[in-house]
Amino acid sequence: MNSAEVVKLIHADGWRLVRISGSHHHFRHALKAGLVTIPHPKRDLPPGTLNSILKQAGLK
């Protein structure tokens, strides 16, 4: 899964972009705690990175 697909997935779950720091996009949710950081643009995310992002977003 590439970073654009992950951004669409968490955006659909209610996460909103709060800042961009270099090649990393940072997202916050109104109801869920924490900050999710996604390296973007990146063609394919390594499986460990993808799993970590999904866990932080509460999607896994």
C-alpha distance matrix in Angstrom:
0.0 3.8 6.8 8.4 6.5 7.2 10.6 11.3 10.7 13.0 15.3 16.0 17.0 19.5 18.3 19.8 19.5 22.5 22.3 20.6 21.7 21.0 17.3 16.4 16.4 18.2 18.2 21.0 21.8 25.3 25.7 23.3 24.3 22.5 20.3 16.6 15.6 12.3 12.5 12.2 12.0 9.7 7.8 5.6 6.2 8.6 8.6 11.7 10.6 7.9 10.8 13.2 11.8 11.7 15.1 16.6 15.7 17.3 14.6 14.7
3.8 0.0 3.8 5.6 5.6 6.6 9.0 10.4 11.0 12.8 14.5 15.9 17.3 19.2 17.5 18.4 17.4 20.3 19.7 17.7 18.7 17.7 14.0 13.6 13.7 16.1 16.6 19.9 21.2 24.7 25.7 23.5 24.2 22.1 19.4 15.6 14.0 10.3 9.8 8.8 8.3 6.2 4.8 4.2 5.6 9.1 10.5 13.0 11.0 9.0 12.5 14.1 12.1 12.9 16.4 17.0 16.2 18.5 16.2 16.9
6.8 3.8 0.0 3.8 5.4 5.0 6.1 8.7 9.7 10.7 12.0 14.2 15.4 16.8 14.6 15.1 13.8 16.6 15.9 14.0 15.2 14.6 11.0 10.2 10.0 12.4 13.1 16.5 18.2 21.8 23.0 20.9 21.4 19.1 16.2 12.6 10.7 7.0 6.9 5.7 6.1 5.5 6.4 6.8 6.6 10.3 11.9 13.4 10.5 8.8 12.4 13.1 10.4 11.8 15.3 15.1 14.1 17.0 15.3 16.6
8.4 5.6 3.8 0.0 3.8 5.4 5.1 6.3 8.6 10.2 10.5 12.4 14.5 15.7 14.0 14.1 13.1 16.4 16.0 14.4 16.3 15.9 12.5 12.0 10.8 13.4 13.5 16.8 18.1 21.4 23.0 21.4 22.4 20.5 17.6 14.2 12.8 9.4 9.6 7.2 7.0 7.8 8.1 9.4 10.1 13.9 15.2 16.9 14.1 12.0 15.3 16.1 13.0 13.7 17.4 17.1 15.3 18.1 16.2 18.1
6.5 5.6 5.4 3.8 0.0 3.8 5.5 5.2 6.2 8.8 9.8 10.7 12.7 14.7 13.7 14.8 14.6 18.1 18.4 17.3 19.3 19.1 15.8 14.7 13.3 15.1 14.5 17.2 17.8 21.1 22.1 20.5 22.0 20.5 18.1 14.6 14.0 10.9 11.9 10.4 10.5 10.3 9.7 9.8 10.3 13.6 13.9 16.1 13.8 10.9 13.7 15.2 12.3 12.0 15.8 16.2 14.1 16.3 13.8 15.5
7.2 6.6 5.0 5.4 3.8 0.0 3.8 5.4 4.9 6.2 8.4 9.8 10.7 12.7 11.2 12.7 12.7 15.9 16.4 15.6 17.4 17.8 14.6 12.7 11.2 12.4 11.6 14.2 14.9 18.4 19.2 17.3 18.4 16.9 14.6 11.0 10.8 8.1 10.0 9.6 10.7 10.5 10.9 10.2 9.3 12.3 12.3 13.7 11.1 8.2 10.8 11.8 8.6 8.5 12.3 12.4 10.5 12.9 10.9 12.7
10.6 9.0 6.1 5.1 5.5 3.8 0.0 3.8 5.4 5.4 5.9 8.5 10.0 10.8 9.0 9.6 9.3 12.7 13.4 12.8 15.2 16.0 13.2 11.2 8.9 10.1 9.1 12.0 13.0 16.3 17.9 16.4 17.6 16.0 13.4 10.2 9.9 7.6 9.8 8.6 10.0 11.1 12.3 12.7 11.8 15.1 15.6 16.6 13.5 11.3 13.8 13.9 10.3 10.7 14.1 13.3 11.0 13.9 12.6 15.1
11.3 10.4 8.7 6.3 5.2 5.4 3.8 0.0 3.8 5.7 5.1 6.1 8.7 10.1 9.6 10.5 11.2 15.0 16.1 15.9 18.7 19.4 16.7 14.9 12.4 13.4 11.7 13.9 14.0 16.8 18.2 17.3 19.2 18.3 16.1 13.3 13.6 11.5 13.5 11.9 12.7 13.8 14.1 14.5 14.3 17.5 17.6 19.0 16.4 13.6 15.7 16.5 12.9 12.3 15.8 15.5 12.5 14.8 12.8 15.7
10.7 11.0 9.7 8.6 6.2 4.9 5.4 3.8 0.0 3.8 5.5 5.3 6.6 9.2 9.1 11.3 12.7 16.2 17.7 17.8 20.3 21.2 18.5 16.2 13.8 14.1 11.9 13.6 13.0 16.0 16.6 15.3 17.4 16.8 15.2 12.4 13.4 11.8 14.4 13.7 14.9 15.2 15.4 14.8 14.0 16.7 16.0 17.2 15.0 11.8 13.2 14.2 11.0 9.4 12.9 13.1 10.0 11.6 9.2 12.1
13.0 12.8 10.7 10.2 8.8 6.2 5.4 5.7 3.8 0.0 3.8 5.3 4.9 6.6 5.6 8.3 10.0 13.1 15.0 15.7 18.2 19.7 17.4 14.6 11.8 11.2 8.6 9.8 9.4 12.5 13.3 11.9 13.8 13.2 11.7 9.2 10.9 10.2 13.5 13.4 15.2 15.9 16.9 16.4 14.8 17.3 16.7 17.1 14.6 11.9 12.9 13.0 9.4 8.4 11.2 10.5 7.1 9.4 8.3 11.6
15.3 14.5 12.0 10.5 9.8 8.4 5.9 5.1 5.5 3.8 0.0 3.8 5.3 5.3 4.9 6.2 8.3 11.8 14.0 14.9 18.0 19.6 17.7 15.2 11.8 11.4 8.6 9.8 9.3 11.9 13.5 13.1 15.2 14.8 13.0 11.2 12.5 11.9 14.8 13.9 15.5 17.0 18.2 18.3 17.3 20.2 20.0 20.5 17.7 15.2 16.6 16.5 12.8 12.1 14.8 13.6 10.3 12.6 11.7 15.2
16.0 15.9 14.2 12.4 10.7 9.8 8.5 6.1 5.3 5.3 3.8 0.0 3.8 5.5 7.3 9.3 11.9 15.3 17.7 18.8 21.8 23.3 21.2 18.8 15.6 15.1 12.1 12.6 11.1 13.0 14.0 13.9 16.7 17.0 15.9 14.0 15.8 15.0 18.0 17.1 18.4 19.5 20.0 19.9 19.0 21.8 21.0 21.9 19.6 16.6 17.6 18.0 14.6 13.0 15.6 15.2 11.5 12.8 11.2 14.8
17.0 17.3 15.4 14.5 12.7 10.7 10.0 8.7 6.6 4.9 5.3 3.8 0.0 3.8 5.9 9.2 12.3 15.1 17.8 19.3 22.0 23.9 21.9 19.0 15.9 14.6 11.2 10.9 8.7 10.6 10.8 10.4 13.5 14.2 13.8 12.4 14.9 14.9 18.3 18.2 19.9 20.8 21.6 20.9 19.4 21.7 20.5 20.8 18.7 15.9 16.1 16.2 13.1 11.1 13.1 12.5 8.7 9.5 8.5 12.3
19.5 19.2 16.8 15.7 14.7 12.7 10.8 10.1 9.2 6.6 5.3 5.5 3.8 0.0 3.8 6.4 10.0 12.4 15.6 17.6 20.6 22.9 21.5 18.5 15.0 13.3 9.6 8.6 6.1 7.5 8.8 9.3 12.2 13.1 12.6 12.0 14.6 15.2 18.6 18.4 20.4 21.8 23.1 22.9 21.3 23.7 23.0 22.9 20.4 18.1 18.5 17.9 14.6 13.4 15.0 13.5 9.9 11.3 11.4 15.2
18.3 17.5 14.6 14.0 13.7 11.2 9.0 9.6 9.1 5.6 4.9 7.3 5.9 3.8 0.0 3.8 6.9 9.2 12.2 14.1 16.9 19.4 18.1 14.9 11.4 9.5 5.8 5.3 4.5 7.4 9.2 8.8 10.7 10.5 9.3 8.6 11.0 11.9 15.4 15.5 17.7 19.2 21.0 20.8 19.0 21.4 21.1 20.7 17.9 16.1 16.8 15.7 12.2 11.9 13.5 11.4 8.2 10.7 11.4 14.9
19.8 18.4 15.1 14.1 14.8 12.7 9.6 10.5 11.3 8.3 6.2 9.3 9.2 6.4 3.8 0.0 3.8 6.2 9.4 11.6 14.9 17.4 16.6 13.8 10.0 8.3 5.2 5.4 6.2 8.3 11.3 11.4 12.6 12.0 10.0 9.8 11.3 12.2 15.2 14.7 16.9 19.1 21.2 21.7 20.1 22.9 23.1 22.8 19.6 18.1 19.4 18.0 14.4 14.9 16.6 14.1 11.4 14.3 15.0 18.4
19.5 17.4 13.8 13.1 14.6 12.7 9.3 11.2 12.7 10.0 8.3 11.9 12.3 10.0 6.9 3.8 0.0 3.8 5.9 7.9 11.3 13.8 13.2 10.6 6.9 5.8 4.4 6.6 9.0 11.4 14.4 14.0 14.4 12.8 9.9 9.4 9.6 10.3 12.7 12.1 14.3 16.9 19.5 20.4 18.9 21.8 22.6 22.2 18.7 17.8 19.6 18.0 14.4 15.7 17.6 14.8 12.9 16.3 17.0 20.1
22.5 20.3 16.6 16.4 18.1 15.9 12.7 15.0 16.2 13.1 11.8 15.3 15.1 12.4 9.2 6.2 3.8 0.0 3.8 7.2 10.1 13.3 13.8 11.1 7.9 5.8 5.5 6.5 9.6 11.4 14.6 14.3 13.9 12.0 9.3 10.0 10.2 11.9 14.1 14.1 16.5 19.1 22.1 22.9 21.1 23.7 24.7 23.8 20.2 19.9 21.5 19.3 16.0 17.8 19.1 15.8 14.5 17.9 19.2 22.1
22.3 19.7 15.9 16.0 18.4 16.4 13.4 16.1 17.7 15.0 14.0 17.7 17.8 15.6 12.2 9.4 5.9 3.8 0.0 3.8 6.5 9.7 10.8 8.6 6.2 5.4 7.3 9.5 12.9 15.1 18.1 17.3 16.4 13.9 10.6 10.9 9.7 11.1 12.3 12.2 14.5 17.3 20.6 21.8 20.1 22.8 24.3 23.3 19.6 19.8 21.8 19.5 16.4 18.9 20.3 17.1 16.3 20.0 21.1 23.7
20.6 17.7 14.0 14.4 17.3 15.6 12.8 15.9 17.8 15.7 14.9 18.8 19.3 17.6 14.1 11.6 7.9 7.2 3.8 0.0 3.8 6.2 7.2 5.8 4.6 6.1 9.1 12.1 15.6 18.2 21.0 19.8 18.9 16.0 12.4 11.7 9.3 9.7 9.8 9.4 11.5 14.4 17.9 19.3 18.0 20.7 22.7 22.0 18.2 18.7 21.2 19.1 16.2 18.9 20.7 17.8 17.4 21.2 21.9 24.2
21.7 18.7 15.2 16.3 19.3 17.4 15.2 18.7 20.3 18.2 18.0 21.8 22.0 20.6 16.9 14.9 11.3 10.1 6.5 3.8 0.0 3.8 6.1 5.3 6.5 7.8 11.4 14.3 18.0 20.7 23.2 21.6 20.1 16.8 13.2 12.6 9.7 10.3 9.6 10.1 12.2 14.6 18.3 19.6 18.0 20.2 22.5 21.5 17.8 19.0 21.4 19.0 16.7 19.9 21.4 18.5 18.8 22.6 23.5 25.3
21.0 17.7 14.6 15.9 19.1 17.8 16.0 19.4 21.2 19.7 19.6 23.3 23.9 22.9 19.4 17.4 13.8 13.3 9.7 6.2 3.8 0.0 3.8 5.6 8.1 10.6 14.2 17.4 21.0 23.9 26.3 24.6 23.3 19.9 16.2 15.0 11.5 11.1 9.0 9.0 10.4 12.6 16.4 18.0 17.0 19.3 22.1 21.4 17.8 19.1 22.0 20.0 17.9 21.2 23.0 20.5 20.9 24.6 25.1 26.7
17.3 14.0 11.0 12.5 15.8 14.6 13.2 16.7 18.5 17.4 17.7 21.2 21.9 21.5 18.1 16.6 13.2 13.8 10.8 7.2 6.1 3.8 0.0 3.8 6.8 10.0 13.3 16.9 20.2 23.5 25.7 23.7 22.8 19.5 15.8 13.7 10.1 8.5 5.8 5.4 6.8 8.9 12.6 14.3 13.4 15.9 18.8 18.5 14.9 16.0 19.2 17.6 15.4 18.6 20.8 18.8 19.0 22.7 22.7 24.1
16.4 13.6 10.2 12.0 14.7 12.7 11.2 14.9 16.2 14.6 15.2 18.8 19.0 18.5 14.9 13.8 10.6 11.1 8.6 5.8 5.3 5.6 3.8 0.0 3.8 6.5 9.9 13.4 16.8 20.1 22.1 20.0 19.0 15.7 12.0 9.9 6.3 5.5 4.3 5.5 8.2 9.9 13.6 14.5 12.7 15.2 17.4 16.7 13.0 13.9 16.7 14.7 12.4 15.6 17.5 15.2 15.5 19.2 19.6 21.1
16.4 13.7 10.0 10.8 13.3 11.2 8.9 12.4 13.8 11.8 11.8 15.6 15.9 15.0 11.4 10.0 6.9 7.9 6.2 4.6 6.5 8.1 6.8 3.8 0.0 3.8 6.6 10.3 13.5 16.7 19.0 17.3 16.8 13.8 10.1 8.2 5.6 5.3 6.3 6.4 9.2 11.4 14.7 15.6 13.9 16.7 18.4 17.9 14.1 14.2 16.7 14.9 11.8 14.5 16.5 14.0 13.5 17.3 17.7 19.8
18.2 16.1 12.4 13.4 15.1 12.4 10.1 13.4 14.1 11.2 11.4 15.1 14.6 13.3 9.5 8.3 5.8 5.8 5.4 6.1 7.8 10.6 10.0 6.5 3.8 0.0 3.8 7.0 10.5 13.7 15.8 14.1 13.2 10.3 6.6 5.7 4.5 6.5 8.9 9.9 12.8 14.6 17.8 18.1 15.9 18.2 19.3 18.2 14.6 14.7 16.5 14.1 11.1 13.6 15.0 11.9 11.4 15.2 16.3 18.6
18.2 16.6 13.1 13.5 14.5 11.6 9.1 11.7 11.9 8.6 8.6 12.1 11.2 9.6 5.8 5.2 4.4 5.5 7.3 9.1 11.4 14.2 13.3 9.9 6.6 3.8 0.0 3.8 6.9 10.2 12.4 11.0 10.8 8.7 5.7 5.1 6.4 8.2 11.4 12.1 14.8 16.5 19.2 19.2 17.1 19.4 19.9 19.0 15.6 14.9 16.2 14.1 10.8 12.3 13.7 10.6 9.2 12.7 13.9 16.7
21.0 19.9 16.5 16.8 17.2 14.2 12.0 13.9 13.6 9.8 9.8 12.6 10.9 8.6 5.3 5.4 6.6 6.5 9.5 12.1 14.3 17.4 16.9 13.4 10.3 7.0 3.8 0.0 3.8 6.7 8.9 7.9 7.8 6.7 5.2 6.6 9.2 11.6 15.0 15.9 18.6 20.2 22.7 22.5 20.1 22.2 22.2 21.0 17.9 17.2 17.7 15.5 12.4 13.4 13.9 10.6 9.0 11.9 13.9 16.8
21.8 21.2 18.2 18.1 17.8 14.9 13.0 14.0 13.0 9.4 9.3 11.1 8.7 6.1 4.5 6.2 9.0 9.6 12.9 15.6 18.0 21.0 20.2 16.8 13.5 10.5 6.9 3.8 0.0 3.8 5.5 5.3 6.9 7.7 7.8 8.9 12.1 14.2 17.8 18.5 21.0 22.5 24.6 24.1 21.8 23.8 23.2 22.2 19.5 18.2 18.2 16.5 13.5 13.4 13.8 11.0 8.6 10.5 12.5 15.7
25.3 24.7 21.8 21.4 21.1 18.4 16.3 16.8 16.0 12.5 11.9 13.0 10.6 7.5 7.4 8.3 11.4 11.4 15.1 18.2 20.7 23.9 23.5 20.1 16.7 13.7 10.2 6.7 3.8 0.0 3.8 6.1 8.0 9.9 10.8 12.6 15.7 17.9 21.4 22.0 24.4 26.1 28.2 27.8 25.6 27.6 26.9 25.8 23.3 21.9 21.8 20.0 17.2 16.8 16.9 14.3 11.9 13.1 15.2 18.5
25.7 25.7 23.0 23.0 22.1 19.2 17.9 18.2 16.6 13.3 13.5 14.0 10.8 8.8 9.2 11.3 14.4 14.6 18.1 21.0 23.2 26.3 25.7 22.1 19.0 15.8 12.4 8.9 5.5 3.8 0.0 3.8 6.6 9.6 11.6 13.4 16.9 19.2 22.9 23.9 26.4 27.6 29.4 28.6 26.2 27.7 26.6 25.3 23.2 21.8 21.0 19.3 17.1 16.1 15.5 13.3 11.2 11.3 13.8 16.7
23.3 23.5 20.9 21.4 20.5 17.3 16.4 17.3 15.3 11.9 13.1 13.9 10.4 9.3 8.8 11.4 14.0 14.3 17.3 19.8 21.6 24.6 23.7 20.0 17.3 14.1 11.0 7.9 5.3 6.1 3.8 0.0 3.8 6.7 9.0 10.6 14.3 16.7 20.5 21.9 24.5 25.3 27.2 26.1 23.3 24.6 23.3 21.8 19.9 18.7 17.6 15.8 13.8 13.0 12.0 9.7 8.0 8.2 11.2 13.8
24.3 24.2 21.4 22.4 22.0 18.4 17.6 19.2 17.4 13.8 15.2 16.7 13.5 12.2 10.7 12.6 14.4 13.9 16.4 18.9 20.1 23.3 22.8 19.0 16.8 13.2 10.8 7.8 6.9 8.0 6.6 3.8 0.0 3.8 7.1 9.6 13.2 16.2 19.8 21.7 24.5 25.3 27.5 26.3 23.3 24.2 23.2 21.2 19.2 18.7 17.6 15.1 13.6 13.6 12.1 9.0 8.8 9.5 13.0 15.0
22.5 22.1 19.1 20.5 20.5 16.9 16.0 18.3 16.8 13.2 14.8 17.0 14.2 13.1 10.5 12.0 12.8 12.0 13.9 16.0 16.8 19.9 19.5 15.7 13.8 10.3 8.7 6.7 7.7 9.9 9.6 6.7 3.8 0.0 3.8 6.7 9.9 13.3 16.6 18.8 21.8 22.5 24.9 23.9 20.7 21.7 21.1 18.9 16.6 16.6 15.9 12.9 11.4 12.4 11.1 7.5 8.2 10.1 13.3 15.0
20.3 19.4 16.2 17.6 18.1 14.6 13.4 16.1 15.2 11.7 13.0 15.9 13.8 12.6 9.3 10.0 9.9 9.3 10.6 12.4 13.2 16.2 15.8 12.0 10.1 6.6 5.7 5.2 7.8 10.8 11.6 9.0 7.1 3.8 0.0 3.8 6.5 10.0 13.2 15.3 18.3 19.2 21.9 21.2 18.2 19.6 19.6 17.6 14.8 14.9 15.1 12.1 9.9 11.8 11.5 7.7 8.1 11.1 13.6 15.6
16.6 15.6 12.6 14.2 14.6 11.0 10.2 13.3 12.4 9.2 11.2 14.0 12.4 12.0 8.6 9.8 9.4 10.0 10.9 11.7 12.6 15.0 13.7 9.9 8.2 5.7 5.1 6.6 8.9 12.6 13.4 10.6 9.6 6.7 3.8 0.0 3.8 6.6 10.2 12.3 15.2 15.8 18.3 17.5 14.5 16.1 16.2 14.6 11.5 11.3 12.0 9.4 6.6 8.8 9.5 6.2 6.4 10.0 11.6 13.5
15.6 14.0 10.7 12.8 14.0 10.8 9.9 13.6 13.4 10.9 12.5 15.8 14.9 14.6 11.0 11.3 9.6 10.2 9.7 9.3 9.7 11.5 10.1 6.3 5.6 4.5 6.4 9.2 12.1 15.7 16.9 14.3 13.2 9.9 6.5 3.8 0.0 3.8 6.7 9.2 12.2 12.9 15.8 15.3 12.5 14.3 15.2 13.8 10.3 10.8 12.4 9.9 7.3 10.5 11.7 9.0 9.6 13.2 14.2 15.7
12.3 10.3 7.0 9.4 10.9 8.1 7.6 11.5 11.8 10.2 11.9 15.0 14.9 15.2 11.9 12.2 10.3 11.9 11.1 9.7 10.3 11.1 8.5 5.5 5.3 6.5 8.2 11.6 14.2 17.9 19.2 16.7 16.2 13.3 10.0 6.6 3.8 0.0 3.8 6.0 8.8 9.2 12.0 11.8 9.4 11.8 13.2 12.7 8.9 9.0 11.6 10.1 7.2 10.2 12.5 10.8 10.8 14.3 14.3 15.7
12.5 9.8 6.9 9.6 11.9 10.0 9.8 13.5 14.4 13.5 14.8 18.0 18.3 18.6 15.4 15.2 12.7 14.1 12.3 9.8 9.6 9.0 5.8 4.3 6.3 8.9 11.4 15.0 17.8 21.4 22.9 20.5 19.8 16.6 13.2 10.2 6.7 3.8 0.0 3.8 6.3 6.5 9.9 10.3 8.4 11.0 13.4 13.1 9.5 10.3 13.5 12.2 10.1 13.2 15.5 14.1 14.5 17.9 17.6 18.7
12.2 8.8 5.7 7.2 10.4 9.6 8.6 11.9 13.7 13.4 13.9 17.1 18.2 18.4 15.5 14.7 12.1 14.1 12.2 9.4 10.1 9.0 5.4 5.5 6.4 9.9 12.1 15.9 18.5 22.0 23.9 21.9 21.7 18.8 15.3 12.3 9.2 6.0 3.8 0.0 3.0 5.1 8.5 10.1 9.6 12.9 15.4 15.9 12.4 12.3 15.8 15.2 12.5 15.1 17.9 16.6 16.2 19.6 18.9 20.4
12.0 8.3 6.1 7.0 10.5 10.7 10.0 12.7 14.9 15.2 15.5 18.4 19.9 20.4 17.7 16.9 14.3 16.5 14.5 11.5 12.2 10.4 6.8 8.2 9.2 12.8 14.8 18.6 21.0 24.4 26.4 24.5 24.5 21.8 18.3 15.2 12.2 8.8 6.3 3.0 0.0 3.8 6.7 9.3 9.9 13.4 16.2 17.3 14.0 13.8 17.5 17.3 14.8 17.1 20.2 19.2 18.6 21.9 20.9 22.3
9.7 6.2 5.5 7.8 10.3 10.5 11.1 13.8 15.2 15.9 17.0 19.5 20.8 21.8 19.2 19.1 16.9 19.1 17.3 14.4 14.6 12.6 8.9 9.9 11.4 14.6 16.5 20.2 22.5 26.1 27.6 25.3 25.3 22.5 19.2 15.8 12.9 9.2 6.5 5.1 3.8 0.0 3.8 5.9 6.8 10.1 13.1 14.5 11.7 11.7 15.5 15.7 13.9 16.1 19.1 18.8 18.6 21.6 20.2 21.0
7.8 4.8 6.4 8.1 9.7 10.9 12.3 14.1 15.4 16.9 18.2 20.0 21.6 23.1 21.0 21.2 19.5 22.1 20.6 17.9 18.3 16.4 12.6 13.6 14.7 17.8 19.2 22.7 24.6 28.2 29.4 27.2 27.5 24.9 21.9 18.3 15.8 12.0 9.9 8.5 6.7 3.8 0.0 3.8 6.7 9.9 12.6 14.9 12.8 12.1 15.8 17.0 15.4 16.9 20.2 20.4 20.0 22.6 20.7 21.2
5.6 4.2 6.8 9.4 9.8 10.2 12.7 14.5 14.8 16.4 18.3 19.9 20.9 22.9 20.8 21.7 20.4 22.9 21.8 19.3 19.6 18.0 14.3 14.5 15.6 18.1 19.2 22.5 24.1 27.8 28.6 26.1 26.3 23.9 21.2 17.5 15.3 11.8 10.3 10.1 9.3 5.9 3.8 0.0 3.8 6.4 8.9 11.6 10.1 9.2 12.7 14.3 13.3 14.6 17.7 18.5 18.4 20.7 18.6 18.6
6.2 5.6 6.6 10.1 10.3 9.3 11.8 14.3 14.0 14.8 17.3 19.0 19.4 21.3 19.0 20.1 18.9 21.1 20.1 18.0 18.0 17.0 13.4 12.7 13.9 15.9 17.1 20.1 21.8 25.6 26.2 23.3 23.3 20.7 18.2 14.5 12.5 9.4 8.4 9.6 9.9 6.8 6.7 3.8 0.0 3.8 6.3 8.2 6.3 5.9 9.5 10.7 10.0 11.7 14.5 15.2 15.6 17.8 16.2 16.0
8.6 9.1 10.3 13.9 13.6 12.3 15.1 17.5 16.7 17.3 20.2 21.8 21.7 23.7 21.4 22.9 21.8 23.7 22.8 20.7 20.2 19.3 15.9 15.2 16.7 18.2 19.4 22.2 23.8 27.6 27.7 24.6 24.2 21.7 19.6 16.1 14.3 11.8 11.0 12.9 13.4 10.1 9.9 6.4 3.8 0.0 3.8 5.6 5.3 6.2 8.7 10.1 10.8 12.4 14.4 15.6 16.7 18.5 17.1 16.0
8.6 10.5 11.9 15.2 13.9 12.3 15.6 17.6 16.0 16.7 20.0 21.0 20.5 23.0 21.1 23.1 22.6 24.7 24.3 22.7 22.5 22.1 18.8 17.4 18.4 19.3 19.9 22.2 23.2 26.9 26.6 23.3 23.2 21.1 19.6 16.2 15.2 13.2 13.4 15.4 16.2 13.1 12.6 8.9 6.3 3.8 0.0 3.8 5.5 5.1 6.1 8.6 10.0 10.6 12.2 14.2 15.4 16.4 14.8 13.1
11.7 13.0 13.4 16.9 16.1 13.7 16.6 19.0 17.2 17.1 20.5 21.9 20.8 22.9 20.7 22.8 22.2 23.8 23.3 22.0 21.5 21.4 18.5 16.7 17.9 18.2 19.0 21.0 22.2 25.8 25.3 21.8 21.2 18.9 17.6 14.6 13.8 12.7 13.1 15.9 17.3 14.5 14.9 11.6 8.2 5.6 3.8 0.0 3.8 5.5 5.2 6.2 8.7 10.0 10.6 12.3 14.3 15.3 14.5 12.7
10.6 11.0 10.5 14.1 13.8 11.1 13.5 16.4 15.0 14.6 17.7 19.6 18.7 20.4 17.9 19.6 18.7 20.2 19.6 18.2 17.8 17.8 14.9 13.0 14.1 14.6 15.6 17.9 19.5 23.3 23.2 19.9 19.2 16.6 14.8 11.5 10.3 8.9 9.5 12.4 14.0 11.7 12.8 10.1 6.3 5.3 5.5 3.8 0.0 3.8 5.5 5.1 6.2 8.7 9.9 10.6 12.4 14.3 13.7 12.8
7.9 9.0 8.8 12.0 10.9 8.2 11.3 13.6 11.8 11.9 15.2 16.6 15.9 18.1 16.1 18.1 17.8 19.9 19.8 18.7 19.0 19.1 16.0 13.9 14.2 14.7 14.9 17.2 18.2 21.9 21.8 18.7 18.7 16.6 14.9 11.3 10.8 9.0 10.3 12.3 13.8 11.7 12.1 9.2 5.9 6.2 5.1 5.5 3.8 0.0 3.8 5.4 5.2 6.2 8.6 10.0 10.7 12.4 11.0 10.3
10.8 12.5 12.4 15.3 13.7 10.8 13.8 15.7 13.2 12.9 16.6 17.6 16.1 18.5 16.8 19.4 19.6 21.5 21.8 21.2 21.4 22.0 19.2 16.7 16.7 16.5 16.2 17.7 18.2 21.8 21.0 17.6 17.6 15.9 15.1 12.0 12.4 11.6 13.5 15.8 17.5 15.5 15.8 12.7 9.5 8.7 6.1 5.2 5.5 3.8 0.0 3.8 5.5 5.2 6.1 8.6 9.9 10.5 9.4 7.7
13.2 14.1 13.1 16.1 15.2 11.8 13.9 16.5 14.2 13.0 16.5 18.0 16.2 17.9 15.7 18.0 18.0 19.3 19.5 19.1 19.0 20.0 17.6 14.7 14.9 14.1 14.1 15.5 16.5 20.0 19.3 15.8 15.1 12.9 12.1 9.4 9.9 10.1 12.2 15.2 17.3 15.7 17.0 14.3 10.7 10.1 8.6 6.2 5.1 5.4 3.8 0.0 3.8 5.5 5.2 6.1 8.6 9.9 10.1 9.0
11.8 12.1 10.4 13.0 12.3 8.6 10.3 12.9 11.0 9.4 12.8 14.6 13.1 14.6 12.2 14.4 14.4 16.0 16.4 16.2 16.7 17.9 15.4 12.4 11.8 11.1 10.8 12.4 13.5 17.2 17.1 13.8 13.6 11.4 9.9 6.6 7.3 7.2 10.1 12.5 14.8 13.9 15.4 13.3 10.0 10.8 10.0 8.7 6.2 5.2 5.5 3.8 0.0 3.8 5.5 5.2 6.2 8.6 8.7 9.1
11.7 12.9 11.8 13.7 12.0 8.5 10.7 12.3 9.4 8.4 12.1 13.0 11.1 13.4 11.9 14.9 15.7 17.8 18.9 18.9 19.9 21.2 18.6 15.6 14.5 13.6 12.3 13.4 13.4 16.8 16.1 13.0 13.6 12.4 11.8 8.8 10.5 10.2 13.2 15.1 17.1 16.1 16.9 14.6 11.7 12.4 10.6 10.0 8.7 6.2 5.2 5.5 3.8 0.0 3.8 5.5 5.1 6.2 5.1 5.5
15.1 16.4 15.3 17.4 15.8 12.3 14.1 15.8 12.9 11.2 14.8 15.6 13.1 15.0 13.5 16.6 17.6 19.1 20.3 20.7 21.4 23.0 20.8 17.5 16.5 15.0 13.7 13.9 13.8 16.9 15.5 12.0 12.1 11.1 11.5 9.5 11.7 12.5 15.5 17.9 20.2 19.1 20.2 17.7 14.5 14.4 12.2 10.6 9.9 8.6 6.1 5.2 5.5 3.8 0.0 3.8 5.4 5.0 5.9 5.1
16.6 17.0 15.1 17.1 16.2 12.4 13.3 15.5 13.1 10.5 13.6 15.2 12.5 13.5 11.4 14.1 14.8 15.8 17.1 17.8 18.5 20.5 18.8 15.2 14.0 11.9 10.6 10.6 11.0 14.3 13.3 9.7 9.0 7.5 7.7 6.2 9.0 10.8 14.1 16.6 19.2 18.8 20.4 18.5 15.2 15.6 14.2 12.3 10.6 10.0 8.6 6.1 5.2 5.5 3.8 0.0 3.8 5.5 7.7 8.4
15.7 16.2 14.1 15.3 14.1 10.5 11.0 12.5 10.0 7.1 10.3 11.5 8.7 9.9 8.2 11.4 12.9 14.5 16.3 17.4 18.8 20.9 19.0 15.5 13.5 11.4 9.2 9.0 8.6 11.9 11.2 8.0 8.8 8.2 8.1 6.4 9.6 10.8 14.5 16.2 18.6 18.6 20.0 18.4 15.6 16.7 15.4 14.3 12.4 10.7 9.9 8.6 6.2 5.1 5.4 3.8 0.0 3.8 5.5 7.9
17.3 18.5 17.0 18.1 16.3 12.9 13.9 14.8 11.6 9.4 12.6 12.8 9.5 11.3 10.7 14.3 16.3 17.9 20.0 21.2 22.6 24.6 22.7 19.2 17.3 15.2 12.7 11.9 10.5 13.1 11.3 8.2 9.5 10.1 11.1 10.0 13.2 14.3 17.9 19.6 21.9 21.6 22.6 20.7 17.8 18.5 16.4 15.3 14.3 12.4 10.5 9.9 8.6 6.2 5.0 5.5 3.8 0.0 3.8 5.6
14.6 16.2 15.3 16.2 13.8 10.9 12.6 12.8 9.2 8.3 11.7 11.2 8.5 11.4 11.4 15.0 17.0 19.2 21.1 21.9 23.5 25.1 22.7 19.6 17.7 16.3 13.9 13.9 12.5 15.2 13.8 11.2 13.0 13.3 13.6 11.6 14.2 14.3 17.6 18.9 20.9 20.2 20.7 18.6 16.2 17.1 14.8 14.5 13.7 11.0 9.4 10.1 8.7 5.1 5.9 7.7 5.5 3.8 0.0 3.8
14.7 16.9 16.6 18.1 15.5 12.7 15.1 15.7 12.1 11.6 15.2 14.8 12.3 15.2 14.9 18.4 20.1 22.1 23.7 24.2 25.3 26.7 24.1 21.1 19.8 18.6 16.7 16.8 15.7 18.5 16.7 13.8 15.0 15.0 15.6 13.5 15.7 15.7 18.7 20.4 22.3 21.0 21.2 18.6 16.0 16.0 13.1 12.7 12.8 10.3 7.7 9.0 9.1 5.5 5.1 8.4 7.9 5.6 3.8 0.0
